[in-house]
Amino acid sequence: MLLHSHKLSGLKTKKVLFEENFPALDSGTLEYLKDLSSRRKALEESINGTSFTSEVIQREMSGGLTSQCQRDLQKLELYLPLLENLILQLDKIENKNRVFRWTSELRLRWSSAINASSMLNLGTPKFFQINDLRFELGMVLFLYGALLRERALEIIMSQDLAESCTLFRKAAGVYNYLAEDVLPVLQPLLPRERPIEVMTSMSNVMKLICLAEAQAVTTNRAEQRASSQNLLTKLQYGVTQFLLEARYIMKSDVDLYNVSNRLVDFISLNCLLHQARGQKHVAIELYEEGKIGLAIGVLRDAVSNMSGRSPSNESWHAVFSEEKSALRVILKRYEDENGFIYLERIPDAYELPSLEGKRIVEAIPYAPKRLGRELMFRI
Protein backbone atom coordinates (compact mmCIF):
# COMPACT_ATOMS: atom_id res chain seq x y z
CA MET A 1 0.00 0.00 0.00
CA LEU A 2 0.96 3.64 -0.25
CA LEU A 3 2.32 5.56 2.68
CA HIS A 4 -0.44 7.45 4.45
CA SER A 5 -0.38 11.24 4.09
CA HIS A 6 -1.56 13.77 6.65
CA LYS A 7 -5.29 14.55 6.82
CA LEU A 8 -6.15 16.55 3.74
CA SER A 9 -9.65 16.99 5.15
CA GLY A 10 -8.38 19.15 8.01
CA LEU A 11 -10.24 22.24 6.79
CA LYS A 12 -11.92 24.77 9.06
CA THR A 13 -14.60 27.31 8.24
CA LYS A 14 -16.56 30.20 9.75
CA LYS A 15 -20.30 30.56 10.33
CA VAL A 16 -22.60 31.40 7.39
CA LEU A 17 -26.34 32.27 7.50
CA PHE A 18 -27.82 32.26 4.01
CA GLU A 19 -31.29 33.50 5.02
CA GLU A 20 -29.85 36.74 6.42
CA ASN A 21 -28.16 37.66 3.13
CA PHE A 22 -30.44 36.43 0.36
CA PRO A 23 -33.85 38.24 0.43
CA ALA A 24 -36.44 35.49 -0.06
CA LEU A 25 -39.62 36.42 -1.93
CA ASP A 26 -41.72 33.57 -0.59
CA SER A 27 -41.88 31.32 2.48
CA GLY A 28 -40.68 28.29 0.51
CA THR A 29 -37.43 30.02 -0.48
CA LEU A 30 -36.93 31.25 3.10
CA GLU A 31 -37.32 27.73 4.48
CA TYR A 32 -34.92 26.47 1.83
CA LEU A 33 -32.26 29.00 2.87
CA LYS A 34 -32.76 28.17 6.55
CA ASP A 35 -32.36 24.47 5.76
CA LEU A 36 -29.19 25.28 3.81
CA SER A 37 -27.79 27.18 6.82
CA SER A 38 -28.74 24.33 9.14
CA ARG A 39 -27.01 21.74 6.97
CA ARG A 40 -23.91 23.89 6.78
CA LYS A 41 -23.88 24.51 10.53
CA ALA A 42 -23.90 20.76 11.20
CA LEU A 43 -20.93 20.35 8.85
CA GLU A 44 -19.13 23.40 10.28
CA GLU A 45 -19.43 22.19 13.89
CA SER A 46 -18.23 18.72 12.96
CA ILE A 47 -15.08 19.74 11.04
CA ASN A 48 -14.28 22.56 13.47
CA GLY A 49 -14.69 20.24 16.45
CA THR A 50 -17.14 22.63 18.12
CA SER A 51 -20.15 20.33 18.43
CA PHE A 52 -21.38 19.62 21.97
CA THR A 53 -23.50 16.66 20.84
CA SER A 54 -22.47 13.41 22.53
CA GLU A 55 -21.07 10.46 20.60
CA VAL A 56 -24.18 8.39 21.30
CA ILE A 57 -26.54 11.07 19.98
CA GLN A 58 -24.36 11.67 16.91
CA ARG A 59 -24.50 7.97 16.16
CA GLU A 60 -28.28 7.90 16.51
CA MET A 61 -28.73 11.03 14.37
CA SER A 62 -26.62 9.50 11.59
CA GLY A 63 -28.55 6.24 11.52
CA GLY A 64 -26.00 4.24 13.50
CA LEU A 65 -22.77 5.31 11.75
CA THR A 66 -19.78 4.78 14.05
CA SER A 67 -17.12 6.40 11.85
CA GLN A 68 -16.74 10.18 12.13
CA CYS A 69 -15.56 10.19 8.53
CA GLN A 70 -18.80 8.51 7.43
CA ARG A 71 -20.87 10.96 9.44
CA ASP A 72 -19.13 13.93 7.83
CA LEU A 73 -19.67 12.40 4.38
CA GLN A 74 -23.35 12.08 5.20
CA LYS A 75 -23.50 15.76 6.21
CA LEU A 76 -21.82 16.77 2.98
CA GLU A 77 -24.20 14.70 0.88
CA LEU A 78 -27.12 16.53 2.49
CA TYR A 79 -25.55 19.98 2.05
CA LEU A 80 -24.09 19.74 -1.46
CA PRO A 81 -27.37 19.39 -3.46
CA LEU A 82 -28.85 22.43 -1.69
CA LEU A 83 -25.73 24.51 -2.33
CA GLU A 84 -25.45 23.51 -5.99
CA ASN A 85 -29.11 24.36 -6.57
CA LEU A 86 -28.69 27.80 -4.95
CA ILE A 87 -25.78 28.56 -7.29
CA LEU A 88 -27.83 27.36 -10.26
CA GLN A 89 -30.76 29.61 -9.30
CA LEU A 90 -28.56 32.65 -8.70
CA ASP A 91 -26.93 32.18 -12.10
CA LYS A 92 -30.36 32.83 -13.62
CA ILE A 93 -30.60 36.30 -12.08
CA GLU A 94 -29.64 38.97 -14.60
CA ASN A 95 -28.43 41.52 -12.05
CA LYS A 96 -25.02 40.00 -11.25
CA ASN A 97 -23.94 43.03 -9.17
CA ARG A 98 -26.79 42.38 -6.77
CA VAL A 99 -25.87 38.70 -6.49
CA PHE A 100 -22.25 39.65 -5.78
CA ARG A 101 -23.34 42.03 -3.01
CA TRP A 102 -25.46 39.32 -1.39
CA THR A 103 -22.59 36.85 -1.55
CA SER A 104 -19.97 39.32 -0.30
CA GLU A 105 -21.98 39.86 2.87
CA LEU A 106 -21.87 36.11 3.57
CA ARG A 107 -18.11 36.38 4.25
CA LEU A 108 -17.25 32.89 3.02
CA ARG A 109 -14.12 31.89 4.95
CA TRP A 110 -12.13 28.67 4.88
CA SER A 111 -8.72 27.59 6.10
CA SER A 112 -6.34 25.34 4.16
CA ALA A 113 -5.01 21.91 5.04
CA ILE A 114 -2.17 21.96 2.49
CA ASN A 115 -0.87 25.54 2.27
CA ALA A 116 2.62 25.58 3.76
CA SER A 117 1.72 28.77 5.64
CA SER A 118 -1.80 27.76 6.62
CA MET A 119 -1.18 27.94 10.38
CA LEU A 120 -0.56 31.16 12.27
CA ASN A 121 1.12 31.46 15.65
CA LEU A 122 0.10 28.91 18.30
CA GLY A 123 -1.52 26.68 15.66
CA THR A 124 -4.37 29.04 14.81
CA PRO A 125 -5.60 28.38 11.26
CA LYS A 126 -5.37 31.15 8.71
CA PHE A 127 -8.70 31.87 7.02
CA PHE A 128 -9.09 32.93 3.40
CA GLN A 129 -12.17 34.93 2.36
CA ILE A 130 -13.41 34.90 -1.24
CA ASN A 131 -16.81 36.36 -2.02
CA ASP A 132 -18.13 33.83 -4.49
CA LEU A 133 -20.37 30.84 -3.86
CA ARG A 134 -18.18 28.78 -6.19
CA PHE A 135 -15.42 29.23 -3.65
CA GLU A 136 -17.73 27.62 -1.11
CA LEU A 137 -18.59 24.84 -3.56
CA GLY A 138 -14.92 24.28 -4.42
CA MET A 139 -13.85 23.96 -0.79
CA VAL A 140 -16.79 21.70 0.10
CA LEU A 141 -16.10 19.41 -2.86
CA PHE A 142 -12.39 19.27 -2.01
CA LEU A 143 -13.40 18.25 1.52
CA TYR A 144 -15.79 15.65 0.10
CA GLY A 145 -13.03 14.10 -2.02
CA ALA A 146 -10.62 14.12 0.92
CA LEU A 147 -13.15 12.37 3.17
CA LEU A 148 -13.93 9.72 0.53
CA ARG A 149 -10.19 9.08 0.36
CA GLU A 150 -9.88 8.86 4.14
CA ARG A 151 -12.83 6.48 4.35
CA ALA A 152 -11.09 4.31 1.74
CA LEU A 153 -7.99 4.25 3.96
CA GLU A 154 -10.14 3.36 6.99
CA ILE A 155 -11.69 0.28 5.44
CA ILE A 156 -8.39 -1.04 4.10
CA MET A 157 -7.79 -2.14 7.69
CA SER A 158 -10.86 -4.39 7.45
CA GLN A 159 -9.42 -5.92 4.24
CA ASP A 160 -12.39 -4.75 2.15
CA LEU A 161 -10.10 -3.94 -0.74
CA ALA A 162 -12.81 -3.83 -3.42
CA GLU A 163 -14.83 -1.15 -1.59
CA SER A 164 -11.66 0.75 -0.75
CA CYS A 165 -10.65 0.86 -4.41
CA THR A 166 -14.15 2.08 -5.36
CA LEU A 167 -13.96 4.93 -2.85
CA PHE A 168 -10.53 6.03 -4.11
CA ARG A 169 -11.93 6.08 -7.65
CA LYS A 170 -14.97 8.07 -6.50
CA ALA A 171 -12.67 10.60 -4.83
CA ALA A 172 -10.71 10.87 -8.09
CA GLY A 173 -14.02 11.58 -9.85
CA VAL A 174 -14.83 14.38 -7.43
CA TYR A 175 -11.45 16.02 -8.05
CA ASN A 176 -11.84 15.62 -11.80
CA TYR A 177 -15.25 17.34 -11.60
CA LEU A 178 -13.66 20.13 -9.57
CA ALA A 179 -10.85 20.60 -12.10
CA GLU A 180 -13.07 20.53 -15.18
CA ASP A 181 -16.44 21.99 -14.16
CA VAL A 182 -16.19 24.08 -10.98
CA LEU A 183 -12.80 25.71 -10.55
CA PRO A 184 -12.02 27.04 -14.06
CA VAL A 185 -14.79 29.67 -13.71
CA LEU A 186 -13.44 30.68 -10.31
CA GLN A 187 -9.74 31.07 -11.27
CA PRO A 188 -9.93 34.66 -12.70
CA LEU A 189 -11.72 35.84 -9.54
CA LEU A 190 -9.19 34.50 -7.05
CA PRO A 191 -7.13 37.00 -5.02
CA ARG A 192 -3.39 36.62 -4.61
CA GLU A 193 -3.85 34.98 -1.23
CA ARG A 194 -6.02 31.90 -1.63
CA PRO A 195 -6.09 28.33 -0.37
CA ILE A 196 -4.36 25.88 -2.68
CA GLU A 197 -7.47 23.69 -2.50
CA VAL A 198 -9.20 25.96 -5.07
CA MET A 199 -6.42 25.75 -7.65
CA THR A 200 -7.36 23.67 -10.70
CA SER A 201 -3.88 22.15 -10.81
CA MET A 202 -4.20 20.96 -7.20
CA SER A 203 -7.41 19.10 -8.02
CA ASN A 204 -5.59 17.39 -10.88
CA VAL A 205 -2.81 16.41 -8.45
CA MET A 206 -5.36 15.00 -6.00
CA LYS A 207 -7.10 13.06 -8.77
CA LEU A 208 -3.79 11.39 -9.67
CA ILE A 209 -2.98 10.62 -6.02
CA CYS A 210 -6.38 8.95 -5.58
CA LEU A 211 -5.91 6.94 -8.78
CA ALA A 212 -2.45 5.88 -7.59
CA GLU A 213 -3.98 4.69 -4.32
CA ALA A 214 -6.75 2.84 -6.17
CA GLN A 215 -4.12 1.10 -8.31
CA ALA A 216 -2.06 0.29 -5.21
CA VAL A 217 -5.11 -1.48 -3.74
CA THR A 218 -5.66 -3.31 -7.03
CA THR A 219 -2.01 -4.38 -7.00
CA ASN A 220 -2.40 -5.69 -3.47
CA ARG A 221 -5.34 -7.80 -4.59
CA ALA A 222 -3.30 -9.10 -7.53
CA GLU A 223 -0.51 -10.11 -5.14
CA GLN A 224 -3.01 -12.00 -2.97
CA ARG A 225 -4.11 -13.91 -6.08
CA ALA A 226 -0.48 -14.84 -6.86
CA SER A 227 -0.49 -13.05 -10.21
CA SER A 228 2.57 -13.25 -12.46
CA GLN A 229 5.70 -11.26 -11.59
CA ASN A 230 5.43 -9.48 -14.94
CA LEU A 231 1.90 -8.24 -14.20
CA LEU A 232 2.83 -7.19 -10.66
CA THR A 233 5.79 -5.23 -12.01
CA LYS A 234 3.58 -3.32 -14.42
CA LEU A 235 0.94 -2.61 -11.77
CA GLN A 236 3.49 -1.38 -9.24
CA TYR A 237 5.17 0.90 -11.74
CA GLY A 238 1.73 2.08 -12.87
CA VAL A 239 1.30 3.47 -9.34
CA THR A 240 4.63 5.26 -9.74
CA GLN A 241 3.55 6.70 -13.10
CA PHE A 242 0.42 8.25 -11.59
CA LEU A 243 2.55 9.84 -8.87
CA LEU A 244 5.27 11.03 -11.26
CA GLU A 245 2.59 12.84 -13.26
CA ALA A 246 1.27 14.44 -10.05
CA ARG A 247 4.80 15.50 -9.10
CA TYR A 248 5.35 17.00 -12.55
CA ILE A 249 2.21 19.13 -12.19
CA MET A 250 3.34 20.36 -8.78
CA LYS A 251 6.80 21.26 -10.03
CA SER A 252 5.58 23.02 -13.18
CA ASP A 253 2.82 25.15 -11.60
CA VAL A 254 4.07 28.20 -9.71
CA ASP A 255 0.75 28.38 -7.82
CA LEU A 256 1.62 25.11 -6.08
CA TYR A 257 5.02 26.17 -4.78
CA ASN A 258 3.43 26.91 -1.41
CA VAL A 259 2.20 23.33 -0.93
CA SER A 260 3.02 21.66 2.39
CA ASN A 261 6.38 19.88 2.31
CA ARG A 262 4.72 16.84 3.86
CA LEU A 263 2.50 16.40 0.80
CA VAL A 264 5.48 16.86 -1.53
CA ASP A 265 7.41 14.22 0.43
CA PHE A 266 4.39 11.90 0.37
CA ILE A 267 4.38 11.90 -3.43
CA SER A 268 8.16 11.64 -3.81
CA LEU A 269 8.62 8.83 -1.28
CA ASN A 270 5.74 6.79 -2.70
CA CYS A 271 7.31 7.09 -6.16
CA LEU A 272 10.47 5.49 -4.77
CA LEU A 273 8.59 2.88 -2.76
CA HIS A 274 6.51 1.54 -5.64
CA GLN A 275 9.38 1.71 -8.09
CA ALA A 276 11.39 -0.45 -5.68
CA ARG A 277 8.51 -2.89 -5.35
CA GLY A 278 8.31 -3.08 -9.13
CA GLN A 279 12.05 -3.76 -9.31
CA LYS A 280 11.66 -6.54 -6.75
CA HIS A 281 9.16 -8.32 -9.01
CA VAL A 282 11.45 -7.79 -12.04
CA ALA A 283 14.36 -9.32 -10.12
CA ILE A 284 12.32 -12.36 -9.07
CA GLU A 285 11.22 -12.90 -12.67
CA LEU A 286 14.82 -12.59 -13.93
CA TYR A 287 15.99 -15.05 -11.29
CA GLU A 288 13.31 -17.54 -12.34
CA GLU A 289 14.56 -17.17 -15.93
CA GLY A 290 18.11 -17.98 -14.80
CA LYS A 291 19.43 -14.42 -15.20
CA ILE A 292 20.76 -14.08 -11.68
CA GLY A 293 23.42 -11.47 -12.46
CA LEU A 294 20.83 -9.15 -13.95
CA ALA A 295 18.48 -9.82 -11.01
CA ILE A 296 21.22 -8.82 -8.56
CA GLY A 297 21.87 -5.62 -10.50
CA VAL A 298 18.19 -4.66 -10.37
CA LEU A 299 17.98 -5.32 -6.62
CA ARG A 300 21.17 -3.37 -5.90
CA ASP A 301 19.74 -0.41 -7.83
CA ALA A 302 16.49 -0.59 -5.86
CA VAL A 303 18.29 -0.70 -2.49
CA SER A 304 20.60 2.15 -3.53
CA ASN A 305 17.67 4.37 -4.56
CA MET A 306 15.82 3.75 -1.29
CA SER A 307 18.94 4.20 0.85
CA GLY A 308 19.25 7.76 -0.43
CA ARG A 309 16.04 8.76 1.38
CA SER A 310 15.22 8.43 5.06
CA PRO A 311 11.70 9.64 5.90
CA SER A 312 11.46 11.71 9.06
CA ASN A 313 7.88 10.58 9.68
CA GLU A 314 7.96 7.60 12.02
CA SER A 315 5.31 5.49 10.24
CA TRP A 316 6.82 6.22 6.82
CA HIS A 317 10.29 5.35 8.12
CA ALA A 318 8.97 2.00 9.36
CA VAL A 319 7.49 1.15 5.95
CA PHE A 320 10.71 2.15 4.17
CA SER A 321 12.84 0.12 6.58
CA GLU A 322 10.63 -2.94 6.13
CA GLU A 323 10.78 -2.66 2.33
CA LYS A 324 14.58 -2.20 2.31
CA SER A 325 15.00 -5.19 4.64
CA ALA A 326 12.90 -7.38 2.34
CA LEU A 327 14.96 -6.32 -0.68
CA ARG A 328 18.24 -6.96 1.13
CA VAL A 329 17.14 -10.46 2.19
CA ILE A 330 16.42 -11.41 -1.43
CA LEU A 331 19.59 -9.66 -2.64
CA LYS A 332 21.81 -11.52 -0.15
CA ARG A 333 20.33 -14.87 -1.15
CA TYR A 334 20.92 -14.17 -4.83
CA GLU A 335 24.46 -12.87 -4.19
CA ASP A 336 25.33 -15.95 -2.13
CA GLU A 337 24.03 -18.28 -4.85
CA ASN A 338 25.86 -16.35 -7.53
CA GLY A 339 29.11 -16.35 -5.56
CA PHE A 340 29.07 -20.12 -4.98
CA ILE A 341 27.35 -21.47 -8.08
CA TYR A 342 26.61 -19.22 -11.05
CA LEU A 343 29.45 -16.66 -11.00
CA GLU A 344 27.57 -14.36 -13.37
CA ARG A 345 28.78 -10.84 -14.07
CA ILE A 346 26.75 -8.09 -12.37
CA PRO A 347 25.75 -5.48 -14.99
CA ASP A 348 26.22 -1.74 -14.53
CA ALA A 349 23.22 0.50 -13.85
CA TYR A 350 22.88 1.62 -17.49
CA GLU A 351 22.56 -2.03 -18.58
CA LEU A 352 19.52 -2.74 -16.39
CA PRO A 353 16.07 -3.22 -17.96
CA SER A 354 13.63 -0.31 -17.83
CA LEU A 355 10.36 -0.74 -15.95
CA GLU A 356 7.10 -0.74 -17.87
CA GLY A 357 3.94 0.46 -16.19
CA LYS A 358 0.29 -0.35 -16.76
CA ARG A 359 -2.50 1.88 -15.44
CA ILE A 360 -5.72 -0.06 -15.07
CA VAL A 361 -7.89 2.15 -12.83
CA GLU A 362 -10.06 5.10 -13.86
CA ALA A 363 -12.00 7.71 -11.94
CA ILE A 364 -15.68 7.10 -11.27
CA PRO A 365 -17.39 10.27 -12.58
CA TYR A 366 -18.99 12.52 -9.98
CA ALA A 367 -22.59 13.41 -10.82
CA PRO A 368 -23.92 16.38 -8.80
CA LYS A 369 -27.40 15.77 -7.34
CA ARG A 370 -29.07 19.03 -8.21
CA LEU A 371 -32.59 19.42 -6.84
CA GLY A 372 -34.08 21.53 -9.61
CA ARG A 373 -35.98 23.49 -6.96
CA GLU A 374 -36.92 27.01 -8.10
CA LEU A 375 -36.08 29.81 -5.67
CA MET A 376 -37.60 33.30 -5.64
CA PHE A 377 -35.69 36.41 -4.47
CA ARG A 378 -36.62 40.05 -4.04
CA ILE A 379 -34.70 41.80 -6.81
N, C-alpha and C positions, 0 to 999 in steps of 0.2 A: 504493500500500500504506500501511498504518498505520505510524506511527513505532514503533520497537522500544523496549519498556520494559526495565527492568533485570530480571535473572534472578529470577523469582518462585519458582524451584525451589531457591534458595540456603538450604535448611533444613539444620540440623545436629541430631544427636541423640546420646544417650548409650547405653552398652551395656545390653542386657536379656538375661537368661537365663530363659526360661520354665520349663524343667525344674527349676530350683532353687526355684521359688515355687508351682508347682501340683503337689500330691502325686498322682502317677499311680498308679492301682490295678493296671494291667497293663502288660506290656512294650510293647504296641502304642501305648498312650497316651504312654508315656515316649519312645519313638522319634519319635512325632509332635511332641512338644514340643521335642525336640532338633533335629528338622528345621526347626521354626519358628524356633528361635534361630539356626540356621545360615543360614537364608534372610535373617533380619533382619541378622545380622552382615555378610553380603555387601553388603547395601544400605547399612548404617551406614558401613562402610569406604569405600564408593564416594562417598557424598555428603559425608562428612567429609574426604575426601582423605587417608585414613590407610592405604590399601592399599599393600602393598609388591610386589604382583604386577606383572610387567612388561607393557607394552603388547601384546607379541606373545602372551603367555599369556592375557591378558584377551580378546584377539580370538579365540583358539582356544576358550576356555571358553564364549564366547557364540555359537559357531557361525559365526564370521567377521565379526561386526558391527564396523564401523570407527568408528561414531559412539558417543561416550560416552553421549549422550542415549538412544540406542537400547538400549545395554547396561543402563542404569539402569531403563528401562521394562521390559526383560526381567526384571530382578531383582524389580521390583514385582509383575509379573504372576505370579511364582512365590510371592511372599510373601502377597499379598492373599487368595487363596482359603483358605490355612491360617489366617490371622488371623480372617477372617470366620466360619469354621467354629468356631473356638475360642469366639468371642463367642456364637455360636448355642448351643453346648453348655453354656456357663456360664449362659446365660439359663434353662436348664431346671432348674438346681439351686435348690431351694426356699430354702436357707439363704443369703440374700443378704449377710448380715454376714460370713460366711466367705469368700465370693467377693471382697468388698471388701477383706478383710484380705490375701488372696493378691495382689490387684492392687496394693494400696498398697505392698507390699514390692518390687514390680517397679521402682518409681521411674521411671515413664515421663516422660522429659524431652526436650523439643524446643525449638529456637530458632525465631525468626520471621524471615522474609525481608521483611516489609512493615510491621512495627511501627516507628514513627518512632524509638523508643528501644530498638531490638533489639540494638544494639551497645554494649558497655561500653567502658571505657578500653582504648586500644591495639588496638581492633578485635576484642576478645574477645566472642563471641556471648553474649547473655543467654538462659539456659535457663528454661523454664517447666515445672513439674511438676504434673500432674493425674492423680490415681489412679483412672483409669477407662479400660478398654480401648477405649471409643469415642473417647476422646481420641487414642489411638494410631491408630485407624482413620481418624479425621477428618484427622489430619496426613498420614498416608500417602496418602489419597485426594487431598488438596489437592496433594501433591507429584506424584501421578500425572497429575492434570489439567495442572499446570504443565509437566511434561515432555512431555506430548502436544502442548501449545501450542508449546513450544520446538522440538520435532521438526518441527512444521508450518512454523515460521519457517526452519528449516534447509533444508528441501527446496524452499522458494520459490526459493532461489538456483539450483536445478537446473531451474527452470521447470515443475516438476510441480505445476501449480496445482490440478488435480482432487484429488490425494492430500492436498495441503496443506489444502484446504477441508474434506475429510473429517476430518482430524485435529483441526482447530479445532472442528468440530461434535461430535466425540467428547469433546473436552475440556469443551465446554459441557455435554454429557450427564453427565459425571462431577460437575461442580459442581452441576448440578441435582439429582442423586441425593444429594449431600452436604446440600444445602439442605432437601430434602424428607424424606429417609429416615434420615439419620445424625445430623445436628447438633441437630435439635429436641429429642431426648431428652437430649442432653448439656447444653443451655443452662442449666437450673436448677442444675446441679452445678458450673458454672464458678466459680472464684474471681475476685476483683476483677482480679488480674493474670493475664492469659491472652493467648496469641498471637491476633492478629486472624484468623489462618487458620481458627480453629474457630468464628467467628461466622457464623451463618446468613446474615446480610445480606452478608457479604463473599463467600460462595459465590455469591450472586445477582449481585453485582457482577462476579465473574469469569466467570460464565456469559454475561453481556451483553457483556463485553469479547471473549470468544472468538467469540460470534456476530457481533459487529462485524467482527472480523478475517476470519471466514469470508465475510461479505458483501463485504468489501473485496477479497478474492481473486476472488470471483464477478464483481465489478464490473470488475476488471482483465481477466478473461477476456472480458467483454462488450465492453470497449474494443478488445481484439485482434480481435474479430469485427466491428468497425465498426458496433456497434448504434446506434440512433437517439439523438440528443442528449436527447430527452425521457426515454427509458428510463435513460440514464446519469445524468441528473439525479436521478431517483427512487432509483436504486441508491446513489448517493453520499450523498444525504441520509438514506437508510435506515441507512447506517453511523452517521451523526451521531445519529440517533434512538436507536439502541442505546446509544450512549455517553452521551447526555443522560439516559437512564433510569438508567444506572449512576451518573452524577454525582449525580442526585437522591437515590438511595439513600444514597450516601456522605454527602451534606449533611444528610439527615434522620435519620440514625442516630447517636446520640451515641457508641455503641460504636466507631464508625469514625473518630472525630476524631483518633485517634492513628496514622492511616495515614501511611506515608511520603509526603513531599511530592512525591517523584519520580513515584509512582504517580498522585497527584492531577493533577500537571502532564501526565502521559501522556494521561489521559482528556480534560482540558480542551483541550490543544493539538490532539489528533486531532479533536475536535469542530470546531474552527476550520478545520483542514486540509480535512476532507471537506465541510464546508459551502462552503468556497471553491471546491473542485473542482466541486461541484454548481452553484454560481453561474456557473462558467466555461462549463459545458454549456448552462445557461439562456441566457447571453449569446450563445453561438454560434447557438443556435436562433433567438433574437430577430433577430439579424443576418441570418440566412438568410431570415427572414420580412419583411425590410425595415424592422425597427423598431430602427434603429441608435442612436437617442437613448436608448431604454430599455436596450439592450444595454450602452451606455457607463455608464449609471447603476448597473447590476448589477455591472459589473466594478470601478467605483470603490468601491462598497460592500465588495466582497470584498477589495480591496487595503487599504482602510482598516482593516477588521477584523483582517487579518493583521499590519498594521504596528504594531498596538497591543501585540503580543506578540513577544518576542525570546527564544527558548529558550536557556538557558545551556549545555545539552548540545550538544556539537560536532556530532554526527551529526544531531540534531534540527534544529539551526540550519541545517545544509546543506540539509536537505529543505525547510524553510520558505523559505529564500532562493531555492531553485530554483523553488518553486511561485510565489512572488511575482514572480520575474523572468518566468516564463511568462505570468502574468496581465498584467503591465505591457506586454509585447510586443504582446499582442492588443489591450489597451486603447489603446496609442499608435496602432496601425494604424487602429482604429475612429475615434479622435479626429481623426486626420489626414484620413480620408475624410469625416468629418462636417463638418470645418472647411472643406474645399475643395468638397464636392459637395452633401451633403444638408442641412446647416444645421438639423438637428433640435434641438429643445429637450431639454436633459438633465433628467429628472425628479428631484424631491427623493427622499430616502430613503423617506419614508412612501408614496410612489407606486409603489414597486418591487413586482414580483410576489413572493408568498410561495413558498417551496420546498415541494414535496410529496415525501414519502419513500415508499419501498416496501420492506418487509422480506421477503426471499424465502428466507432460510435458517432452519433449525430445528435444535435439538440432536438428536444421535443418542443415544437413551437408553442409559444405562450399565446393564448387567445383571451383577450380581455372580456370580462363578463359585464358588458354595458347593459344598464337597465332599460334604456329607451324611455325613461320617465320624463315627461315635459315639465319644466319649471317656469314659473312666471315671476318676473321682477318688476319693480316700479322703476321705470326708465325716466 
